[in-house]
Amino acid sequence: MDTTVTLPEIVPASYVDAHETVQELDPRTRSAVMSVIADHGDPVPPVVCAPGRASDELDGELWTLDGHRIGDAGGVGPEAGYYRLAQPDGRRRLVVSAPERFAQPERGWGWAVQLYAARSRDSWGIGDFGDLALVARSAARAGAGSVLISPVHAAAPVPAQQASPYSPASRQWLQLLHIAIDDVPGASEVDLSDLAVRGKALNTERRIYRDSVWELKLAALERVWAATKGHLPVEHDVFVAEGGEDLRRFALWSALAERFGTAHWRAWPERFRTPAGAEAFAVENADRVAFFAWAQWVADVQLAAACQAGATIVADVAVGFDSSSADAWMHQEMVSFDYEVGCPPDRHNLDGQKWGLPSINPAALIASDFAPFVGMMRAALRHARALRIDHVMQLWRLYWVPLGGHPAGGVYVHYPTEALLAILRLEASRVGAWVVGEDMGTVAAGVRETMEESGMLGYRAALRLPVDQFPEAVMGASSTHDQATVAGTLTGSDNEDLRRIGKAANFEQLEGVRRELAATARVDLDQPIGRPEIEKAVVAQYTRLSECRARVVLASLDDAGGVAERPNMPGTVTQWPNWCLSLPLPVEDLLAEPLAVRVAEVLDARRR
């Protein structure tokens, strides 16, 4: 939000939809949103520059963020980092000095993995960080350069576990359900055999029961904590110290959510609804707060090991956080709880979508010096060396829908794009990470051009766009977690599922995609379709992808396993087992299956 940007520009009166049609916005909703943003005043925007490059805005004295004077800014970008500029007019502005481009991956391929679904024989009912290490090693042996995983953001430690990895309790901390109990430091000091038997028994059902998994893993973690908390290693102490106030507050929120049995913090007793008000609880429950901080250290150690095990792990960053979350509790002054993020109707989601994620006020974000965004990016890149930004348009604009309203009645709110992209480039440059932006759906003019200029890869899915139309600077896939699998498309079962649950769709278009896939695989749709035909279609689809221009191509483990069901059915709550279906085989067995081996061979040919 530049100083010359006005509220009408931040919340424009119209937008161009996915059909290239201008849509006028509801003036009452627009006016209300502008009032919400105006309530946070007009914060001074940051100066964005590049090291060694001239900048007219760098007029004044440059200081470090911790208060050390560097000297006259001199109109030239300093070395990469964050600074404070004291201008001649008395204003103080954040300075973000960042490289102009992202690092680039080599041409190659990888696996796309819904981590919760990728259970091994040693799992306790859900895929874990140990299983991720297994997949990363297997991928590297097969020639893959990357493994894209579903978000591993934290969930609330309550009996009713959140299933969606895209509705986290925090984007800065980790999902404790992904802890591999056998690998917990100190686990060998206690008897966990009874819990292990019950945990592994959960693998016999394809459905993932997170509540049961949490009950068992929490009990196991508590036993290990009780046995080891008196002699924790120095690495734990360093982690807690580095986590600082952010970690302490997240652990405090976790202890409160556990005490009250719900993440809905606005329903807690009033004195606990703010971090400041909960300080007495933190003192009285210091051991429990320390337990949750320790559990984050355990998860961090295991994710680090997985990220070093083989292929590059591509972390997925969700577009937001749940309204009943630690992030919302800690940053509630930035959140507009009367609105939720979504997207307007488009050709693939005819009703539009509401995602149940509260909206962040762009003016408040600037006033905070982007602290939550910086913290989130640093957390995502702590161990991973590549990122996928879900709904990358979040860096440009977000679609705010009034609570209870229809998605068609929302408004677009624009964000300080230049600063957000600079922060992302800076944080990625510190570890040499490459970045992918998921840019499907309704994309504003200029977004893809800016991505290309900065070296951020786009994202394309073959079930939405013909493979021969993929540009080079993208990550290509057959589909996303919200779309049909190859098996679901070929058999027509996905269309049947859509009709059964009453979801609106362009069935004529979907049938055309099905017939095109069948023709490519030389499958006769007038004949019965079984496993052999599905395998032919999977191989044909990934043969096409292998030959496309995309820099990186992904194969989903769902396709390698011949899975017909989508991981997630957008716009549904109870009508579909969203995020709750495991792969049909233990992941180590699935990766050794002839179909998975064949897909890997087909894709590995693109490296030669």
N, C-alpha and C positions, 0 to 999 in steps of 0.2 A: 504494500500500500504506500505508494509514493506520496510526497507532500502535495502533489498536484492532483491526486486521485480524490474524487468526491464520493459521497455516499451513493448517489445515483449510479456512479460507475462501478462501485463495489457490488451493488445489487441492481443490475440492469433491468430494464422494463421488458426485455424480450430475449429469446435465445433461438438458435437454429437447431432443430431436432435432427434425429438420425435420418429422417426422410428429406432433409434439406428444406424443411418448411419453417418459416418464422412463427414462433409461438409467443403470444403476448401473455404476460404474467398477471395474476390476480393483483390488482392495485392495493387492495387492503392487506394482503399477505406481505406484499413488497414493502409497504409503508411500516408494517409492524416489525419486520426484520430490520429495516434501516434504523428504527428506534432502538432496538436491542443493541445494535452495533454502536450507535451513537452514545449509548449510556457509558461506554468505556472511554469516552473522550477521543482525542486525536493524538495518539502517541507518535513520537518522532521515529520515522522509519530508519533502518540501518543503512550504512554505506556498504555497498557491495563492490569489491574490486578484485583484481588479480595480482599476484606477486610481480613486482617489477613493471607493472603497467601504469600509465598515467591515469589519473582520476581527478577531475575538477572538484569533486566533493571532498577530497582529502586536504582540507584547508583548516589548519589548527594544530593543536598538540595531540600527540598520540600517546596513549597510556595502555598498560596491560590491564586485564580485568581485575587483577588483585591490587591495583593501585600504584604500580611503578611507572614513572614517567619515562617514555622512550625518547621523546624529542619532537621536533617539528615534523609534521606528516609529509611535507614537501611535495604533495600532489602525486606521489607514487605509491602504489600498493606495497605494503610490507610483506615479509615472508608469511606463508600461509598460517592462518590462525584467527583468533578473535581478539579484538581490541576495543578501546573506548576512545572516541575522538572528542576533544574539547574544542568546540568551534569558537571563532571570534565573537559571535553573537551570544555566547553563553550557553548554548545548547550542548548537550552531551549525547553522542550517538554511538550505537554499537557499530563496529566495523567487522565485516566478514571478508577476509582475504582468502580466496580459494582458487585452486587451479581451474582452468577454463574447460577442461574435458575430463571425463571419466576414463579409467583404465579399460582396456578391451580384452575380451576373452579370445582364445584361439578358436578357429572353426572346429566344431566337434559336436558331441551329443551327450545326453545324460538321461537319467531316470527321473520321473516325477512321482513323488511318493506322498500319499496321505499317511503321515507317520503313525497316527492312532490305529490305522488299519493294518500296518505292516508288522504283524505279530510273528515272533519266532516261537520255537518250541519252549523256550525258556521264559517267555513273556508271562506276565500276570494279567491276562485278559485285555491288554492294550499294547500297541507298539510303543517302544521306549527308546531311550538314547543308546542303549546297548544294541538294539536292533538297527538303529540308524548307522552305527559304526559298522555293523555287519553288511548293510546295504552299500555303504561307501567303499568298503574293501572289495566287495564283489564287483561293483561298478568299475572301479579302477582296473581290476584284473581283466575285465571285458573290453577295456579301452575307453570307457566313458570318462569325460572330464568333469562332470557335474552331477549333483543330485539335488533337485528342487524339492523342498519339503513344505508341508502345510505349516501354518504359523504354530510356534511353540510358546506363544504368550501365556501368561499366568491365568489361572481360573481361581475363583473363590474357593476356600477350603470349607465348603459346606456340604451337607448330605446330598442335596440336589445339585449335581454337577452340571455345569454348562457344557453342552455338547459341541457347540460351534466354536472352532478355533478362531473364527473371525469376529467373535463378540467377547473379547477378553476382559479380565479384571484389570490387567495392566499390560501395556505393550513394552514395558521396560524390564519386566521380570518373567520368570519361566514357569511353565506348566509342570507341577509336581507329579502329575500322573505319569509323565514320561520318565521318571526316575526308574532305573533298573535296580531293584532292591539288592540283588546279589552283589552289585558293584558299589554299593554305598560304603564309604570309608568306615571301618569298624563293624560292618555287618557280620564278619566272621566271629566277633566276640559274643554274639547272642544267638539263642536258638530261635530261628524263624521257620522251622520246618512245618509247623502246623499251618502257618499263614501261606507258605509257599505251595503246599498241596491245594489249598482252596484257591489261590491265585491262578495256578496253572490249570485248574479245572475249568476256569472261565474260558479257556481257549477252545473248549469243545463246542461252543456255540458260536455261530458266525456273528451274531449280534453282540455289540460291545455294550456292557453295562457299567458305565462310568461310576455310578454310585457304589456299586459293589467293589470295583477296583479301588476307589478312594478309601473305603472303609478298611480294606486289607493293607494298602500301602501306608496309610496313616498309622495304623497299629504297628507296622514294621518299623517305620521311621521313629516312632516314639520309643520303641524298645532300644533301637540303636542310640538314639539321643541320650536316653537315661544311662546307658552303659559307657558312653564316650564323652559326655559334655565336660567332664572334669579334666580331660587331657586332650583337648582338640589341637590339631597341628597349627603351626604358625600360618600356613596358607589360608586357613579359615579366618584367622584374625585379620590378615591383610585384606581379604575379600570384604569382610564386614567394614573395615576402615575405609576402603575405597568406595563401598556402597553408600556410606555416609548417611545423611538425613533421608535421602530417597529410600534407601533400603530399610531404615528404621521405621519410617512411616508406613511403608508397604507391609512390613512384618506386624506393625501395630494394627493396621486395618485388618489383616488376616486374623489376628487374635480376636478382634472385635466381631468380625463376621462369624467366626467359629462360636464365640460366646452366645451370640444372639441367634445363631442358626440360619442366618440369611445374609446375603450380600446387599440387600435393599437398605442401605445405610440411612436413607431419609426416613425410614420407619423405626430406626433405633431411638432409644431415649435421647432427648434433645442434646444433652451435654456431650454426647459422643459423635455428633454429626459433623464435627470439624476436627482436624488434627489437633488444634490447640486445646479444645475442650476435652480431648481424650488423654491428655498427658498424665493425669492421675492414674488412669487405668494402666498406662504403660509401666508406671512404677510398680503398681500392685501386682502386675502380671509379667514381670521382667523375664521370667524363665520361659513363658510361652512365646513372648515376642522374640526372644533369643532363639527359640526352637525354629520359628518360621524363617528367621534370617539364616540359620544353619542349613535348613532344607533348601534354600535358594543356592547356598554354596555347593551343596551336593549336586543339585541339578546343573549348575554352572560347570563343575568339574567334569561331569559326564558329557555335557554338550561339547566341551572343549576337546575331549578325547575323540568323540565322533567326528568332529570337524578336522581332526588331524589323522583320521584313520585311512583315508584314501582319496576318492574324488572330492572336488570342491563342493562344499555344502552351500546351496543357495537358500538363504533364509527368506521367508515370506513375511512381509510387514502388512498387517491388517489396516484397513482404512480408518478405523476408529476403535473406541472402547465402549463397553456396555455402560448404560446410565447408572446401573447399580454396581459400580466398580471402584477399585482403589484409585485408579487414575481420575475418575470423576470426583471422588471424595477429596483427593489431594489438590485438585485443580478446579474446584467447583466454581471459583470466581471467573473462570474462562469459558464455562460451559453454559449453553442455552438449552435448558432442559425441556422447553416447550416445543422444541423442534427435533426431528430426527433426520439423519442423512439417508439418502436414497438415490434413485435415478428416475427420470421421466420415462414414459412409455417409449419403446423403440421396436424395431422389427423382430427382435428376439424375445422381448418381454413386453407383450402388448398392453399389460396393465401397469407397467412401471414397477418399481420396487421401493419398499421401505425396509431399512436394515436394522431398525431398533437401536441405532447408535446416536447419541446426542451430538449436537453441533458445537464446534469450537468457534468462539468469537475471534475473528482475525485481528481486531484491534487489541483485544486482551493478550493474544499471542505475541504481538509486537511488544506490548508493554512489559512482558515477562522476559524480554530478550530471547524469545524462542526456547526457553529452558526445557519444556516438556519434549519438544521436537528434537533438540540436541541430545537429550538423555535417551530418547527412544532410538535414535540412529546409532549412538555409541553402543547401546546394549545389543542392537541387531548385529553390529559389526565387531563385537567383542571377540568372537571366535570364527564366525562365518566370513568367507572372503568373496561373497557375492550376495546381492540382494534382489528380490523381486518386490516391487512396490505395488500392492493390490490397488486397483482403481487409481492409477497414477494421476488422474485428473484432480485428486485431492491436493496436489501441489499448485494447481491453478484455480480450481473452483470446486465447490461442493453444492449439491442440490439439497436445500433445506425443505422438509415437508412438515407442516404443522402436525402436532400429535393428534391422532384420530382422523386426519385428513386423507384424501386420496392422493396417490403419488402425482397425478396430473396437476395438482394444485400447489406444487412447490415453487420455490424460486432459487435461482443460482446466486451463490455468494462467492465473490472472488477473494483470493488470498494473496499474500505478498510473495508471489512466485519467485521473483529474482532472488530474494533472500533465502527462501526454502531450498531452492536448487543449489545455491552457493554453499549452504550448510551441508547438504547431502554430498556435494562434490568434495568439500573439505574433509568430512568424516570418512568418506570412502578412500580418499587419497592417502590417509594416514596408515591404511593397511593394504593399499593396492587393490581394493575391491572393484569389481565391475557391477553394473546396476542395470536391471531390467524394469521397465515401467509397463504395467498391464494397461494398455490403451485401447481397449475394445469398448463398444457402446457409443454413447453420444460424446464425441470429442470436440472440444472447442477449436476454432481456427487458430493455427499457429503452434499448437501443442506438439504435434509430431515433428514439425520443422525445428523447434527448439530442442527437442530430445535428440534429434539427429546431430545438430550443431554441437551439443555437449557430449556426444558419445554415449548417451543412454539408449540401450536397446529397447525396441518395442516388443510387443507380444502378439502373435497371430495363432489362430486355431483353424485347422483345416476343415472342420465342420461348419465354419462360418465364412471362410474365404478360400477360394481355390488355391491349392499349393503353388501353382505356377505364378500366382500374383503376390507371393510373399517377397518383400524386399530383403536385402542382405542384412541390414542392421536390426535384426529381430531375433527373438527366441521363438521358435516355431513348435507347435504341438498339434496333436490330432484334435484335442478338445480341452476344456478346462474342467475343474471340479464341479462346475455348475451346469455342464453340458452332457449330452449323451456319450456313452462309450461306443467303441466300434461294434461290439456285440449287441448293445442295445439298439443301435442304429440299423444294423443289418437284419436282425431278426424282427424288427418292428416293435419289440417289447417296450421300448421307450415311448413310442407314440401311444401304445396301449396304456402305459402307466399315466401319461399325461391326461388321456381321456377319462381314465378311471377316477382320478382325483379331481377332475373338473378344472384343470389348469388350461387357460387360454393359450393357444399356439397357432402358428401358421402351418397347419398340417399338410397343405399342398406343398409348401416349400420343404418341409421335413421329409416328405415322401420322395421329393426330387433328390434330396441329398442321399437318401437310402438307395435309390435306384442307380445313382451315379457311383456310389461306393461298390454296389454289387457288380456293375459293369466293369469297373476297374479290376475287381477281384475275380471276374469271370464266374460269378455265382448266379445260378438261375433262381430267381425269386419265386418261380412257379413250382419249384421242387422243395421238399422238406429241407429246412436249414438246421444243421446240427453242429457239433464241435468241429468237424473238418472244414466246413464252410466258414465258420467264424475265424478259424486259424488262417485260412486263405485271405480273408478280408483284412485281418490284422497285419499280416505280412505285406499285403499289397499297399495298405495305407502307409506303413512305415517305409516301404520302398520309395513311395512318392516323396515322403518327407526327407528321406536321405538324399534325394537328388535335388532338393529345392535350394534356393539361394540363402536361406536363413543361416546366420552365423552359428547358432546353437539350436539343435533339435532335441526335443524331449519325447521319450516314450513313457506312457503311464504304466505303472505296475498293474492297474486295473485292466488295461488292454492286454498286457502280457499274461494275465490270469484269465482272460476270456470273460471278465465280469460284465454282466448286462446292465446292472443298476447304476444310476448316477450316485456319486458320493453325496450330492446335495441337490435338492429340488427347490430352486429359488421361489420365494413367495409362499412356502408351506411351513407349517409348524408341526402339527400332529399327523398330517396326511401321508408323510413320508419319513422313513428312518434316517433323517439327515445326520451325517457325520457319525453314524453308528454301525456301519457295516465293515467288517474286516475283510481282508483278502481271503479267498477260498482255501488257501494252503498256507502253512508256515512260510514266511518270506524266504528262508534259506532253500526250501523245497521249490517254491515258485520260480526263483531265479535260476534253478537248475533244470527246470522243465524245458522240453524241446522248443516250445513256442517262445519263451523268454530268451533262450539262447539264440534262436533264429533272428529275433528282432534285434538283439545286440549285434549280431554279425552283419545284418543289413545296414544298421546305422553306423557301425564302425567303419564301413567302407568309405564313408565321406571324409575320413581323416587322411586317406591315401591320395 
